[in-house]
Amino acid sequence: QVQLVESGGGLVQAGGSLRLSCAASGSIPRFDAMGWYRQAPGKQRDLVATITRGGDTNYADTVKGRFTISRDNAQNTVDLQMNSLKPEDTAVYYCNAVVVWPTSRNYWGQGTQVTVSS
């Protein structure tokens, strides 16, 4: 069984920074893509950023230039550095990991709250 555990959320003022971390434990497979998603109250869960095993990244337009995703394949961790935070970044942030082969599997963390005050 695989578990993803997020840490690093909290309350910060607009313009501030936070760093989210996600660590995998259990019978860890070879993760392909890893990433972060977020869900604000009353809204759907949206992509924030993803990173492939080779280091290719993809960001939502709303966070480009402010957030940076990174991962450590050996440690099975993925981080999200969030700078210049805005109140609209307030959401529960979820870590995600995807396995493509031999069978497609999708893993989620339990989420960590990020609140940005104005």
Secondary structure, 3 states (H helix, E strand, C coil): CEEEEEECCEEEECCCCEEEEEEEEECCCCCCCEEEEEECCCCCEEEEEEECCCCCEEECCCCCCCEEEEEECCCCEEEEEECCCCHHHCEEEEEEEEECCCCCEEEECCCEEEEEEC
